[in-house]
Amino acid sequence: MSAITSLQKGHQLPLQRSVEAISIPFGKPVWLDEDETVQVMQALGTSVSVLFKGNMYLIEGFNLDAFGMEPMERPHLPDGATDQELEAFVWQQLRTCFDPEIPVDIVELGLVYGCKITTLIDGQKMAQVRMTLTAPGCGMGEVIAEDARHKILGAEQINRVNVELVFDPPWSREMMSDEARLALNMF
């Protein structure tokens, strides 16, 4: 069992050091101070959603030491990874991204339309991700996009990430995998 899955909703966790978090739903990086206490809201994939002073934040698994727990290893690829390996890595990281309100990853929800690795003129690698939201007015778009960016940049070979939110074609329940429908009782 990973440290993430051992966290239960409602757990009160004191911060043993300052930690970077992503504000929900704005997607902006912020710092939460040492000696403050947060409450676990959801712990899925490689992130923990917490409540702090009435606001929600997303904390990456590699920062679990801020809770006094063993941190998860930051994802990485060996030197010389091919574009195909980089693309597979991106898809793997996207499967660890969750809407803070839905316990199914964004790939299984059918929110990710595509991923492409591009070599820029200066030789740097950029991951381009096209995705949508369950509804155009969904307030979680920025936090999901920022979570994806952070996780994808775990590969040192990827220098930039462009997450493009699109609404054509519009998302529908039929885009979900069978596993997602089963998890959400939507059969």
N, C-alpha and C positions, 0 to 999 in steps of 0.2 A: 504494500500500500504506500503510495507517495504521500509526502507531507501535505500536499494540497487536499487530497481526498480525506485526510484525517480531520480536517477543519469542518466544524459543524455550524450551520446557521445559528446565530445568536451568541456564539463564543465571544467573550470579551478578551481582547489581546492588548497588553501594554506594549508600546513601541520602545524597544531597547536602544534604538538609534533613529536619527532622522531618516526618512525614506521618501524616494520619489514615487509619486502616484499620478494617475491620470484622472482628472475630474470627470464625473458623470453628470450630465450628458454632454458637457462642453468639449471634452477631448483635450483639454489643456493640461500640460504637465505642471504639477505643484509639488511642494515638499510638505510632508507631515512631520511634526516635531517629536523628538525623543521625549519619553515620559508621558506622552498622551496615550489614551486608550481608544481603540477602534472596535467595532462590532462586526463580525463576519456576516455578510448577507448571502453570498454565493461563492463557492470554491469549485471551479471547473476548469478543465484544460490545464493551463500553466499560469492562471491568474486567480486572484482573490478579490472579490468586490467587498468593500467594507463601508460601514456607516461611521462618519466622524462629524460631530457637531451638526447633525441634521443634514449633512451632504454625503453623497456617495462617491467613492473613489475606487479605482482599479489598481492593484499592486501586483507586479510581476513575481512569479515564483522564484526567480533568482535573487529576490530581495527578502525571502522568508527569514533570513537571519535577523531582520529588524523585529521579528516576533520571537526571537530566541529559538528558531527552528532551523533545521538543516536546509540551506538554500538549494533550489534546483539548479542543475548545471545549465548555463546559458547555451542555447543551441548554436551549433557551428558546423562547418564543412571543412574537409581537409583542403590544403592548398591544391590548386590546379583543377578544381571542380569544373565540369563542363556546364554549358548552358542548360542542358537537360537535367543535370544534377541540381543546379540552382533552382530550376523551375519546380522540380520535385520537392525540394526543400521549402520553397514558398508555399506550395499546396499543403505540405505537412504543418507548417506554421499556421496557415489559415484554419486548419482543423482544430487548433487550440484556441481560437477566438470565439467568444460567446457574446451574444447580446446579453447585457446584465439582467434582463428580465425574462430570458428564455433559456432553459437548460439544454439547448441543442446547439452544436457549433454551426458557424455561418456557412460552411460548405454543405453540410447535410441539410440545412434549411433551404438550400438552393439560391443563396444570396450572391454567390460568387459566379460571375459569368465567364471570366477568363483571366489568364495570367500569362505574361510574356516577359522574357528576359531580353533586354536590348543592350548592345554595346555602344556606348556613346563615343563621340569623336575623339575624346581624350583617353579612351580605353577603359573608362569606368563602366561598371555594370549597373543597370537600373532595372528594378522589377516594376512592371506595370500590371496593376490589378484593376479589373473592371468588376464592380459589384453594385448591388442594389440594396434596398431596404424593404421590409415587409409592407411599408406604406410610405408615400412621399413625405408625409409629415412626421415620420418616426424621429423622435428626439435623440436616438442613440447612434445616429450615423457617424458623427464626429468621433465619439469614443471608440466605436468599433474600428473605424479607419485608423485612428492613432494606435490602438492596440495592435492591429495588423502591421503597421509601419515598424513599431518597436520590435516585434517578434521577427519580422523578416530581416531587419538590420542586424540580427544576431549572426548572420553569415558575413564574415569580414569581407568576402568577395563582392557583396552587394553594397554599393556606395549610396544609392538613392532608391527611394520607393515612391511611386506615384499611385495612390489609390483614387480611382475615378468613380464617383457615385453617379450611376445612371438610372433612369426610370423607364427606359425603353429597351427591351420589352418590360412591361410591368410585372412585378413578382406575383405569383399565385401559388396556392397551396399545392398544386400539381408539381411544382418545381422541387418540393421536398423529397428527400429519399424516403424509402419505406421505413427505414430505421427512425427517421425524424418523426414521421407520422405516428409510428407506434409509440415513441417516447412521449408524444404530445396528445395521445389518444384522439387522433384525427382521421381514423379510418372510417 
